[in-house]
Structure formats: C-alpha cells, structure tokens
Amino acid sequence: MAGLYFGYAGQPREAREHLLEYLNLSRQMRSDSEEFIALGLLADLEVASGQPERAVEILREPIARVRASTTRYDDGIVVRNYATALMEAGHLEEAESAFRDALPHARRAYGSAAFVLHDAAWLLARRGRIDDAARVSAYAESVYAAMGRKPRLLAQRNQERLRTLFSTQRSAAALVALGNEGRALTDDQACLLAFPPLAADG
C-alpha cells in the first residue's frame, strides 16, 4: 500500500523502494501470486516513468510462466499491465494479444471488462480506430463511475491523451454521440467492439 501511495503522490523513487520490498517479501514467502502482483505494480511504475521496455522485460518471463501453468492465479490485471507496457513500447500486435488474454480473467474477477478496456482504448486509437476508441473509453469510464472507482494514474494519463486526440479528430457533437453510444453498450458488446473474434487462420 505504501508503494501505491507514493506512486499516486508522484514520488516514484519511494514507490519503487516499497514495491521492491513487497517483491522481496513475496519471494521470501514463496508466494507466486504475491510475486506476480508485485512485478505487475513495478512494471506499471516503469511505464509511468517512461521506461516501457523495462516494464516489458520485468513481466515477459513471469507472464509466460503463468500462461504455461495449469493453475491461473491472476485476475487479468497484471496481464493488462503487461499489455499496456507492450503498447507503450510500440509492440502493438503483442499488446492486442495480451489485452485479449486479460479480458476473460478480469471479467470473472470483477464482473466487467472495463478494467482492461480502459487501457485498450488507447490501443484502438493508435491503430486509427478513433470512433471505436471513443465508444470503448466511454463505456469503461461509465463502469468506473458506477463503481465509484477511479482508474490508476497511468490509465488517467492515457485518458487525457485520448481526450486530446479525440478533440483534434472529431467534432464536439460527434464525440457526444460516440460517448452516448459507448455508455449504452453491454460488457459483451464493448468487448466485441474492441476485439472482434479472430479469423480462423489468424
């Protein structure tokens, strides 16, 4: 919690110190799940600090290990963090694959894909899918609001980047319409809009 607090307070050095302590303690306890969470938080901190490639390297091997395991102890959030790191590092194909992987786990754990789609909206925008990005972003924001929760700082930063992009690409009236369409989506519809089923040969 101290690591998260210092991260929100804009003190990355102190945040890293506490998260590294959390990582060391989880390894001493031989807790794979706690180690996975600690690495996910450290990776997010690296992305927020402008080091997405370092974040990718932090998580690449642990993600592969979890994917190969018969016991899935993640809730999709660490895989989402990995997807976000890949996206920020410019590995868009890998990022999409990781976002797709995170979706069902987040939905089972939280009852909604919003915690993944909020980040994935920026991927859609980067691929030129501006209207879909606006709809998916509006959907995710509406879920957060209904739950009385705020996205983490990294997601809030990306949301600001989206708003800036939208304002240069679409009129105010068009953005209102897209936002209304997004808020009217169901969770299934939002997931399918963001990530349509892959072709059989894909």
Order of alpha helices (4+ residues) and beta strands (2+ residues): alpha-alpha-alpha-alpha-alpha-alpha-alpha-alpha-alpha-alpha-alpha
